[in-house]
Amino acid sequence: SLEVPFPSSHEATIALRSLSPDREPRKGGISKVITVSGSTLSRWSADEARILRVSVNSFLDHLSLVMETMDMFGPPVAM
């Protein structure tokens, strides 16, 4: 399980929507579930440490890009 705190639940939901389309390239051995609980983004499990490491590294690369984009544009505006 990996928990990533965000300043608000709205920002956690934005990250969830940005990261959800990314599916695992390997079919089997890993289960990826991204959920939002309050302002925390959470997830996952794998059969092998190597598979988990590759998946986590990829996720963290994408998450870093999402967070940099949010920082660049500032907090979300309520509609």
C-alpha positions as CSV (number, residue, x, y, z in Angstrom):
1,S,0.0,0.0,0.0
2,L,1.2,3.5,-0.9
3,E,-0.5,6.6,0.5
4,V,0.1,10.0,-1.1
5,P,-1.4,12.9,0.9
6,F,-2.7,15.9,-1.0
7,P,-3.7,19.3,0.4
8,S,-7.4,18.6,-0.3
9,S,-9.7,15.8,-1.4
10,H,-10.4,17.7,-4.6
11,E,-6.7,17.6,-5.6
12,A,-6.5,13.9,-4.7
13,T,-9.5,13.3,-7.0
14,I,-7.8,15.2,-9.8
15,A,-4.7,13.0,-9.4
16,L,-6.9,9.9,-9.3
17,R,-8.6,10.9,-12.6
18,S,-5.2,11.7,-14.2
19,L,-3.6,8.4,-13.1
20,S,-6.6,6.0,-13.5
21,P,-6.3,5.6,-17.3
22,D,-2.9,4.1,-17.0
23,R,-3.2,0.3,-17.0
24,E,-0.5,-2.1,-16.1
25,P,1.4,-3.3,-19.2
26,R,1.7,-6.8,-17.8
27,K,-1.4,-9.0,-17.6
28,G,-1.0,-10.8,-14.3
29,G,1.1,-10.8,-11.2
30,I,0.0,-7.3,-10.2
31,S,-3.2,-5.7,-9.0
32,K,-3.4,-1.9,-9.1
33,V,-6.3,-0.1,-7.4
34,I,-6.2,3.6,-7.0
35,T,-8.7,5.1,-4.6
36,V,-9.2,8.4,-2.7
37,S,-9.8,8.4,1.0
38,G,-10.3,11.9,2.2
39,S,-7.3,13.8,0.8
40,T,-5.1,10.6,0.5
41,L,-4.5,8.7,-2.7
42,S,-3.8,5.0,-2.1
43,R,-3.1,1.7,-3.9
44,W,-1.7,-1.9,-4.5
45,S,-0.2,-5.5,-4.5
46,A,2.0,-7.8,-6.6
47,D,3.2,-11.4,-6.7
48,E,6.9,-10.6,-7.2
49,A,9.0,-7.8,-5.8
50,R,10.5,-7.0,-9.2
51,I,7.1,-6.5,-10.8
52,L,6.0,-4.3,-7.9
53,R,9.2,-2.2,-8.2
54,V,8.6,-1.6,-11.9
55,S,5.0,-0.7,-11.3
56,V,5.7,1.6,-8.4
57,N,8.5,3.4,-10.3
58,S,6.2,4.0,-13.3
59,F,3.4,5.2,-11.0
60,L,5.7,7.6,-9.1
61,D,7.0,9.0,-12.4
62,H,3.4,9.7,-13.5
63,L,2.4,11.0,-10.1
64,S,5.4,13.4,-10.1
65,L,4.3,14.8,-13.4
66,V,0.7,15.3,-12.1
67,M,1.9,17.0,-8.9
68,E,4.3,19.3,-10.9
69,T,1.4,20.3,-13.2
70,M,-0.9,21.0,-10.2
71,D,1.9,23.1,-8.6
72,M,2.4,25.0,-11.8
73,F,-1.3,25.9,-12.3
74,G,-2.0,26.4,-8.6
75,P,-4.9,25.1,-6.5
76,P,-8.1,24.1,-8.4
77,V,-10.8,26.6,-8.8
78,A,-14.3,25.6,-7.5
79,M,-16.9,25.5,-10.2
